[in-house]
Amino acid sequence: MNELTAISPIDGRYRNKVANLADYFSEFALIKYRVLVEVEYFIALAEQKVGIMADFPKEKYAALRGMYENFTLADAEKVKLTERTTNHDVKAVEYLVKEKLNELGLEKYEEYVHFGLTSQDINNTAIPLSLKDAIQNEYLPILDEVIELLYKYAQEWKNIPMLAKTHGQPASPSRLGKEIYVYVERLNIQKAQLISVPYSAKFGGATGNMNAHFIAFPNENWVGFANNFVNDILKINRSQTTTQIEHYDNLASMFDAMKRINTILIDLNRDMWTYISMEYFKQKLKEGEIGSSAMPHKVNPIDFENSEGNLGIANALFEHLSAKLPISRLQRDLTDSTVLRNIGIPIAHTIISFKSTLKGLSKLLINETKINKDLEDNWAVVAEAIQTILRREGFAKPYEMLKGLTRTNAAITKESIQDFIDTLDVTDALRAELKTITPQSYTGIQLVE
């Protein structure tokens, strides 16, 4: 397969943007993480001195860990070959570990590989472990890049007055930096919620009660063992009471948090697209690039559009994942299995979108001339300020007076506003105060530090 023959654009057109995710979400990666769990569980049994594992030679631990640390494509292919016979992917992994154990001359202990476990004890630890690594190593760093660039712009543009639009109509002026900072704050809040969600794992035997462990060694503290293995060795969080599978509630919460982050970025993309269409921003030109196959003058905001499209796909999948995964018939059905194999897809589309948003943001050139012209063309927006000060002074019906002045189809200019102020029966000091108000000065509190 190459990128021209791939069915999915993730493995084709966009492969170079998300290639690193193969380390976490490919079939190769899933097998590798399963081997990791099998090996670390085997070592934990040795450390606990369970049965014949009491005399297991500790000097062999490094060789055991080499099974996953030095995992190769040939190893994964061997597992897939075995799976053709077993028709069971986790059993095929177990057989690979046993084979490698025999190669180390440790065949005496091979039946303690996968001892007392069901497939989901491996899957429901390997998958959250790989997801945790992917989120920490790939997802969060690029999300931070987006937030940091937005914060940089918020700082650079914090003193630039800008006409606001509510309902698409001219509204009380704001500052460009503050409007960018809105997204910084929103993303930081949702990022904090995302990273607060535990990476939950199921580890408790065929139906969650550690039946096989208990029947074989009733005097062992199996709950304590399982908690230590998952929480302290694998460093994810063991769910205490489960069926055969993890209940996925925290996984659903994580996907919901990622979906909210994506929704915020859709909002950002649309705002940036609109500001470009309003000419508040121009875009950096790149030699040789074509905006339109028919219209030579065009420089299209395609990065924000590409990002929006990928975010939509990602959110549709996150929505399905969070709605489906927590539901399983009785103690377990298989619907979670194929769904879990797809968790890398929305994350890939999300990272593609993050990169597109970053590219679009990096091409922005602020057009202060146009921004200021819109302010000058909309002197009506100072009406709120004037009527509020008149209210402060106890002036009768100022709102109604300003409404009569400004809510017309006639142009409202600096001159018409000042002429109106001159008609007011107010003190000279108050008249002077009112005349200092401009669309550029009426921007409220500075909220960007």
Secondary structure, DSSP 8 states (H G I E B T S, - for coil): --TTT-SSTTTTTTHHHHGGGHHHHSHHHHHHHHHHHHHHHHHHHHHHT-GGGGG--GGGHHHHHHHHHT--HHHHHHHHHHHHHH--HHHHHHHHHHHHHHHTT-GGGGGGTTTT--HHHHHHHHHHHHHHHHIIIIIHHHHHHHHHHHHHHHHHTTT-EEEEEETTEEEEEEEHHHHHHHHHHHHHHHHHHHHHS--EE--SSTTSS-HHHHHH-TTS-HHHHHHIIIIIIS-SEE-SS-SSS---HHHHHHHHHHHHHHHHHHHHHHHHHHHHHTTSEEE---TT--S-SS-TT----HHHHHHHHHHHHHHHHHHHHHHHTT--STT--THHHHHHTTTHHHHHHHHHHHHHHHHHHHTEEE-HHHHHHHHHT-GGGGHHHHHHHHHHTT-SSHHHHHHHHHSSSS---HHHHHHHHHHS---HHHHHHHHT--TTT--------
